Amino acid sequence: MIRLAILISGRGSNMLCLADAIENYKIEASVALVISNKDCDGIALAAARGLATKVVKRSDFDNRLAHDAAIASAIEDCHADYVFMAGYMAILGTVFVDQFAGKLINIHPSLLPAFKGLDTHQRAIDAGVKTHGVSIHLVNAALDDGPLILQASLAVAETDTAKILAGRVLQLEHQIYPFVLLSLAAQNVTLLSDEVIWHAKMLTSAPVDMQNILAHCVIWPECDLA
């Protein structure tokens, strides 16, 4: 069974979605610990669900290296197999990233490499792109970089505002992140320090409702099948 540590900084909607998917879809995984860098709604919601939580405030440490080390220690103590970043709004240092290479996963609300950083939805609208979406990727030392695990896309409507577009992308996030977890648990994908290996590029292992949503929008990474 896969043990997850989930890093959050806000409301934790993707964290809750992962927890729901584990329960509803009987995924062979468990949330070992939810960690935040500040007090936030997500920590309260995780605790209300009975999940183990830990707040590691940046203000309690002299520098980022020490803060990262405290988070890393908490992850090691809970024996997590993977670290899922779910709205963790802080940059992790190279030492931390290297320590969890191949195990550190992020979700980003754009079709990377486009629109790294913040305000992705407004930037997509301002740029006039026709297609937007969400990316799941391995984390490396660069911002919103690292090998792609999976993406999902949608068409940008002329009537979309940043808020509307964010809501539409969030719906995809709540399907694609659980699917990646399900795929890891089913051993359909292998993550190495700098490589993603899909053993089967198909959605058939997913619940029907997830398949129906992702079937027309999933983007598989350009990697060879094992």
C-alpha positions as CSV (number, residue, x, y, z in Angstrom):
1,M,0.0,0.0,0.0
2,I,1.3,3.5,-0.9
3,R,1.7,6.0,1.9
4,L,1.3,9.6,1.0
5,A,2.5,12.8,2.5
6,I,0.5,15.8,1.1
7,L,1.8,19.3,1.2
8,I,-0.7,22.2,1.2
9,S,-0.9,25.9,1.9
10,G,-4.5,26.7,1.5
11,R,-8.0,25.2,1.3
12,G,-6.7,21.8,0.3
13,S,-9.3,20.9,-2.3
14,N,-6.9,18.5,-4.1
15,M,-5.8,17.0,-0.8
16,L,-9.4,16.2,0.1
17,C,-10.1,14.9,-3.4
18,L,-7.2,12.5,-3.1
19,A,-8.5,11.3,0.3
20,D,-12.0,10.9,-1.2
21,A,-10.6,8.9,-4.1
22,I,-8.7,6.5,-1.9
23,E,-11.9,5.8,0.0
24,N,-14.5,5.8,-2.8
25,Y,-12.4,4.0,-5.4
26,K,-10.7,1.6,-2.9
27,I,-7.2,2.7,-4.0
28,E,-4.4,0.8,-2.3
29,A,-3.1,4.0,-0.7
30,S,-3.4,6.0,2.5
31,V,-2.7,9.6,3.5
32,A,0.0,9.2,6.2
33,L,0.3,13.0,6.9
34,V,-0.9,16.3,5.6
35,I,1.7,19.1,6.1
36,S,1.2,22.8,5.7
37,N,3.7,25.7,6.0
38,K,1.0,27.8,7.8
39,D,-2.4,27.5,9.5
40,C,-5.0,27.1,6.8
41,D,-8.4,25.8,6.0
42,G,-7.0,22.6,4.5
43,I,-5.3,21.6,7.8
44,A,-8.6,22.0,9.7
45,L,-10.5,20.0,7.1
46,A,-7.9,17.3,7.1
47,A,-8.0,17.0,10.9
48,A,-11.8,16.9,10.8
49,R,-11.5,13.9,8.5
50,G,-9.3,12.2,11.0
51,L,-6.1,12.6,8.9
52,A,-2.8,13.2,10.7
53,T,-1.7,16.8,10.2
54,K,1.4,18.9,11.0
55,V,1.9,22.6,10.6
56,V,5.6,23.6,10.0
57,K,5.6,27.4,9.9
58,R,8.3,29.1,7.9
59,S,8.4,31.9,10.5
60,D,9.6,29.4,13.1
61,F,12.9,28.9,11.3
62,D,15.9,31.1,10.5
63,N,16.1,30.1,6.8
64,R,14.5,28.0,4.2
65,L,17.0,25.2,4.4
66,A,16.1,24.6,8.1
67,H,12.4,24.8,7.3
68,D,12.7,22.4,4.4
69,A,14.7,20.0,6.7
70,A,11.9,20.0,9.3
71,I,9.3,19.2,6.6
72,A,11.6,16.4,5.3
73,S,12.0,15.0,8.8
74,A,8.2,14.9,9.2
75,I,7.9,13.1,5.8
76,E,10.5,10.5,6.8
77,D,8.9,10.0,10.2
78,C,5.6,9.1,8.6
79,H,7.3,6.7,6.2
80,A,5.7,8.2,3.1
81,D,6.4,6.6,-0.3
82,Y,5.4,9.7,-2.3
83,V,5.0,13.4,-1.6
84,F,2.0,15.0,-3.4
85,M,2.1,18.8,-3.5
86,A,-1.5,20.1,-3.6
87,G,-1.4,23.8,-3.6
88,Y,1.8,24.2,-1.6
89,M,2.7,27.8,-2.2
90,A,6.4,27.8,-1.4
91,I,9.5,27.0,-3.3
92,L,11.4,24.0,-2.1
93,G,15.2,24.0,-2.0
94,T,17.5,21.8,-4.0
95,V,18.5,19.7,-0.9
96,F,14.8,18.8,-0.3
97,V,14.1,18.1,-3.9
98,D,17.1,15.9,-4.3
99,Q,16.2,14.0,-1.1
100,F,12.8,13.0,-2.6
101,A,13.8,12.8,-6.2
102,G,11.3,10.6,-8.1
103,K,8.9,10.7,-5.2
104,L,7.9,14.4,-5.2
105,I,4.9,15.2,-7.4
106,N,3.3,18.6,-8.2
107,I,0.0,19.7,-9.8
108,H,0.1,22.9,-11.8
109,P,-2.9,24.7,-13.4
110,S,-1.5,25.1,-16.9
111,L,-0.3,23.0,-19.8
112,L,3.4,23.2,-18.9
113,P,5.8,24.4,-20.1
114,A,3.4,27.3,-20.7
115,F,2.5,29.7,-17.8
116,K,4.9,28.6,-15.1
117,G,4.3,30.4,-11.8
118,L,1.2,32.2,-10.6
119,D,-1.9,33.7,-12.2
120,T,-2.0,31.1,-14.9
121,H,-5.6,31.5,-15.9
122,Q,-5.5,35.2,-16.4
123,R,-2.2,34.9,-18.3
124,A,-3.7,32.3,-20.5
125,I,-6.7,34.5,-21.3
126,D,-4.4,37.5,-21.9
127,A,-2.2,35.5,-24.2
128,G,-5.3,34.5,-26.2
129,V,-4.5,30.8,-26.1
130,K,-7.2,28.4,-27.3
131,T,-6.3,25.5,-25.0
132,H,-5.5,25.5,-21.3
133,G,-5.4,22.8,-18.6
134,V,-3.5,21.1,-15.9
135,S,-0.2,19.3,-15.5
136,I,1.1,16.7,-13.1
137,H,4.9,16.5,-13.0
138,L,7.9,15.3,-11.1
139,V,9.5,18.2,-9.2
140,N,13.0,19.3,-9.7
141,A,15.0,22.3,-8.6
142,A,13.5,24.6,-11.3
143,L,10.1,26.3,-10.8
144,D,7.2,24.3,-12.2
145,D,9.6,22.1,-14.1
146,G,10.5,18.4,-14.2
147,P,9.3,15.5,-16.3
148,L,5.6,15.4,-17.1
149,I,3.5,12.6,-15.7
150,L,0.2,13.5,-17.2
151,Q,-1.8,16.5,-18.5
152,A,-5.5,17.3,-19.2
153,S,-6.7,20.1,-21.5
154,L,-9.8,22.1,-22.2
155,A,-10.8,24.7,-24.7
156,V,-10.8,28.3,-23.5
157,A,-14.2,29.9,-24.1
158,E,-14.6,33.5,-25.2
159,T,-16.8,34.1,-22.1
160,D,-14.2,32.7,-19.7
161,T,-13.0,35.0,-17.0
162,A,-10.0,34.0,-14.8
163,K,-12.4,32.8,-12.1
164,I,-14.5,30.8,-14.5
165,L,-11.5,29.2,-16.1
166,A,-10.0,28.4,-12.8
167,G,-13.1,26.5,-11.8
168,R,-13.2,24.6,-15.0
169,V,-9.5,23.6,-14.6
170,L,-10.1,22.6,-11.0
171,Q,-12.7,20.1,-12.1
172,L,-10.0,18.5,-14.3
173,E,-7.5,18.6,-11.4
174,H,-9.9,16.7,-9.2
175,Q,-9.9,13.8,-11.8
176,I,-6.4,13.7,-13.0
177,Y,-4.6,13.8,-9.6
178,P,-6.5,10.8,-8.3
179,F,-5.9,9.0,-11.6
180,V,-2.2,9.4,-11.2
181,L,-2.4,8.1,-7.7
182,L,-4.5,5.1,-8.9
183,S,-2.0,4.4,-11.6
184,L,0.9,4.4,-9.1
185,A,-1.0,2.1,-6.8
186,A,-1.8,-0.2,-9.8
187,Q,1.9,-0.1,-10.9
188,N,0.8,1.3,-14.3
189,V,3.4,4.0,-14.1
190,T,6.9,4.1,-12.6
191,L,8.6,7.3,-11.5
192,L,12.4,7.6,-11.5
193,S,14.4,10.6,-10.4
194,D,14.3,12.2,-13.8
195,E,12.0,9.9,-15.9
196,V,8.4,8.8,-16.1
197,I,7.7,5.4,-17.5
198,W,4.1,4.5,-18.3
199,H,3.5,0.7,-18.6
200,A,0.1,1.2,-20.2
201,K,-1.3,4.4,-21.6
202,M,-4.9,3.8,-21.0
203,L,-7.7,4.8,-18.7
204,T,-9.3,1.4,-18.3
205,S,-8.1,1.0,-14.7
206,A,-10.0,4.2,-13.7
207,P,-13.6,4.3,-12.5
208,V,-16.1,4.9,-15.3
209,D,-17.0,8.4,-14.2
210,M,-13.3,9.3,-14.2
211,Q,-12.8,7.7,-17.6
212,N,-15.7,9.7,-19.1
213,I,-14.3,13.0,-18.0
214,L,-10.6,12.3,-18.9
215,A,-11.2,10.4,-22.1
216,H,-11.4,13.4,-24.4
217,C,-8.9,15.6,-22.7
218,V,-6.0,13.5,-21.3
219,I,-2.5,14.2,-22.8
220,W,0.0,11.4,-22.3
221,P,3.7,12.4,-22.0
222,E,6.1,11.7,-24.8
223,C,7.8,8.8,-23.3
224,D,8.3,5.2,-24.4
225,L,6.2,2.4,-23.0
226,A,8.0,0.0,-20.8
